[in-house]
Amino acid sequence: MMYAALQYPIFGPEIPCPHCRQTLPALTLTDTYLCHRHGAFEANPDTHELVHLQSGRHWRQWNGEWYRQHTHPDGIRFEIHEALDRLCTEGFRATRVVIAQRYQELISAYLERATPWTKGGDGTSSPRLYGLPVEFGPHASESPEWEVINFSLEKEPGLPTHSPYSRFFD
């Protein structure tokens, strides 16, 4: 007798697509999920990653959300930029970026640093990305979510969306 759970990949009979959030059905007796817009995704039972077969991009899941696992600095920088845009449209502004420790080597060369001849004077200020101070998150052994999530933005309320000054910040 075959158990129904053994007929599906490790994430179950269906998952949300990491790209478009549509429900993806699992192909029974395989490790594959199929999105009609984005193609096939294969679940790796050893690493618990979801791999988009066309692009080779990898995702991991934390608390029901998919997080892309980046291998190039432009990918993580683009994702942070998109999150900053979303914050702005929601009426907030970011005050700091905390990036997962596993990306420190990958992205460090792309961070802005103060030098003695620029603002910041002594060159000891924290590195910055898009003008925001950057810190690297705790090690995954201290906080397991940082093994999966990529970054976190600290935020505060920004200018009201319909402020008379908003036209100056477009």
C-alpha positions, 0 to 999 in steps of 0.5 A, a space after each residue: 500500500 502506497 501512502 498518499 503523502 509519498 506521491 508528492 514532493 516534500 512541500 505537499 500537493 500544492 505550493 504558491 509560485 515564488 514568482 506570481 503566488 498562484 497555486 502550483 499543483 505538484 506532479 504526482 510521483 515526481 519532485 516537481 511543481 508546475 506553474 502555467 506562467 513560469 514553468 517547472 520547479 523541482 523540490 530538492 528533498 536533501 536541501 529543502 530548496 525549490 529550484 526553477 528548472 529554466 533559470 536555475 534560481 533557488 528558493 527556500 521557505 520560511 514561515 510559508 514565504 519563499 525567499 530567493 537564495 542569491 548567488 550574484 550581488 545584483 540579485 540581492 541589491 535588486 530585491 532590496 531596491 524593490 522592497 524600498 520602493 514598496 515601503 515608500 508607496 506604503 508611506 514609510 521610509 527605511 532607516 537601516 538595512 540588515 542583510 543576512 550574514 551569508 551575503 557579506 562576502 558577496 555584497 561587501 564590494 558593492 557597499 558605499 563607504 565613507 572616505 576621509 575626502 567625502 562626507 563622513 570624514 574619518 571613514 569609520 562610519 558603517 557601510 551603506 547601500 542606497 544611502 542607508 546604513 547596512 549591518 549584517 544579521 546574526 549567524 544562522 546558528 543564533 537565529 535560524 530564520 537568517 539561514 533563509 531570509 535575505 534581509 530586513 528593513 527597519 522603517 519609520 513613517 515617511 512623508 504623507 503620500 499626499 503631502 504638499 512637499 511630495 512633489 519635491 521627492 519624486 
